[in-house]
Amino acid sequence: MGTPELIIVLVGSAIVIGLLVLAVNFVVKLVGRAILGAIKLLGFASEQGFIGVAAYIACWVFMLPVMIVLSVVVGFFVPINDDPEKTIYHVQRSQTELEARWEAEDRLYEEARQKRLGVAQAKTSPRP
């Protein structure tokens, strides 16, 4: 085997190896997105309670190809945040906003309760 054939074999091998690396990378990302989509779909199903989770599992058993495609499609719309500090910040901010909203709702509930109690006491108190 001469030098030109060796160069052709080496270049061809490098191209094949490069394509294999790209293919493996693509498959890994595709599987990752499918897993993210499956988790998101499970979240939607669990919001419906036991029936939703049971239907989700039944769909995986009886409609496997459809669920794989659906998981991949949904997975591409799930945002990925690679910055854990930003994620923690958003969770803490969301928690603070929730706590503030709960406190406001508690105040409104207590005001309405006091108002109802005042009306109820006025109705039940004897008149002079």
C-alpha positions as CSV (number, residue, x, y, z in Angstrom):
1,M,0.0,0.0,0.0
2,G,1.5,3.3,-1.1
3,T,1.5,6.7,0.4
4,P,-1.6,8.0,-1.5
5,E,-3.7,5.1,-0.4
6,L,-2.6,5.5,3.2
7,I,-3.5,9.2,3.2
8,I,-6.9,8.4,1.8
9,V,-7.5,5.7,4.4
10,L,-6.4,8.1,7.2
11,V,-8.6,10.9,6.0
12,G,-11.5,8.6,5.5
13,S,-11.0,7.1,9.0
14,A,-10.9,10.6,10.5
15,I,-14.1,11.6,8.7
16,V,-15.9,8.5,9.9
17,I,-14.7,9.0,13.4
18,G,-15.8,12.6,13.3
19,L,-19.2,11.6,12.0
20,L,-19.5,9.0,14.7
21,V,-18.7,11.5,17.4
22,L,-21.3,13.9,16.0
23,A,-23.9,11.1,15.8
24,V,-23.3,10.0,19.4
25,N,-23.5,13.6,20.6
26,F,-26.8,14.1,18.7
27,V,-28.2,10.8,20.2
28,V,-27.2,11.8,23.7
29,K,-28.9,15.2,23.4
30,L,-32.0,13.6,21.8
31,V,-32.3,11.1,24.6
32,G,-31.7,13.9,27.2
33,R,-34.5,15.9,25.6
34,A,-36.8,12.9,25.6
35,I,-36.2,12.4,29.3
36,L,-36.9,16.0,30.0
37,G,-40.1,15.8,28.0
38,A,-41.1,12.6,29.8
39,I,-40.6,14.3,33.1
40,K,-42.6,17.4,32.0
41,L,-45.4,15.1,30.8
42,L,-45.4,13.3,34.1
43,G,-45.7,16.6,35.8
44,F,-48.8,17.4,33.8
45,A,-50.2,14.0,34.5
46,S,-49.6,14.2,38.2
47,E,-51.5,17.5,38.4
48,Q,-54.6,15.4,37.4
49,G,-54.0,13.1,40.4
50,F,-54.0,9.3,40.3
51,I,-56.1,9.0,37.1
52,G,-53.6,11.2,35.3
53,V,-50.6,9.2,36.4
54,A,-52.4,5.9,35.6
55,A,-53.2,7.3,32.1
56,Y,-49.6,8.4,31.6
57,I,-48.3,4.9,32.5
58,A,-50.9,3.3,30.2
59,C,-49.9,5.5,27.4
60,W,-46.2,4.5,27.8
61,V,-47.3,0.8,27.8
62,F,-49.7,0.9,24.9
63,M,-48.5,3.8,22.8
64,L,-44.7,3.6,23.2
65,P,-43.7,5.2,19.8
66,V,-46.2,8.0,20.1
67,M,-45.0,8.8,23.7
68,I,-41.3,8.7,22.6
69,V,-42.0,11.3,19.8
70,L,-44.2,13.4,22.1
71,S,-41.6,13.3,24.9
72,V,-38.9,14.5,22.4
73,V,-41.1,17.3,21.1
74,V,-42.1,18.5,24.6
75,G,-38.5,18.1,25.7
76,F,-37.3,20.6,23.0
77,F,-39.7,23.2,24.6
78,V,-38.5,22.7,28.2
79,P,-36.0,25.4,29.0
80,I,-32.7,24.3,30.4
81,N,-30.8,26.5,32.8
82,D,-27.2,25.6,33.1
83,D,-26.5,28.2,35.8
84,P,-27.4,26.7,39.2
85,E,-27.0,30.0,41.0
86,K,-29.6,31.7,38.8
87,T,-31.9,28.7,39.4
88,I,-31.6,29.1,43.1
89,Y,-32.2,32.8,42.9
90,H,-35.3,32.3,40.9
91,V,-36.6,29.7,43.3
92,Q,-35.9,31.9,46.3
93,R,-37.5,34.9,44.6
94,S,-40.6,32.8,43.7
95,Q,-40.8,31.5,47.3
96,T,-40.6,35.1,48.6
97,E,-43.3,36.2,46.2
98,L,-45.5,33.3,47.3
99,E,-45.0,34.1,50.9
100,A,-46.0,37.7,50.4
101,R,-49.1,36.7,48.4
102,W,-50.1,34.2,51.2
103,E,-49.6,36.9,53.8
104,A,-51.8,39.3,51.8
105,E,-54.5,36.6,51.4
106,D,-54.3,35.8,55.1
107,R,-54.8,39.5,55.9
108,L,-57.8,39.7,53.6
109,Y,-59.3,36.5,55.0
110,E,-58.8,37.8,58.6
111,E,-60.4,41.2,57.7
112,A,-63.4,39.4,56.1
113,R,-63.6,37.1,59.1
114,Q,-63.6,40.0,61.5
115,K,-66.3,41.7,59.5
116,R,-68.4,38.6,59.5
117,L,-68.0,38.2,63.2
118,G,-68.9,41.8,63.8
119,V,-72.1,41.3,61.8
120,A,-72.8,38.0,63.5
121,Q,-72.3,39.6,67.0
122,A,-74.6,42.5,66.0
123,K,-77.3,40.1,65.0
124,T,-77.1,38.0,68.1
125,S,-76.6,40.7,70.7
126,P,-79.7,41.6,72.6
127,R,-81.2,45.0,71.9
128,P,-81.6,47.4,74.8
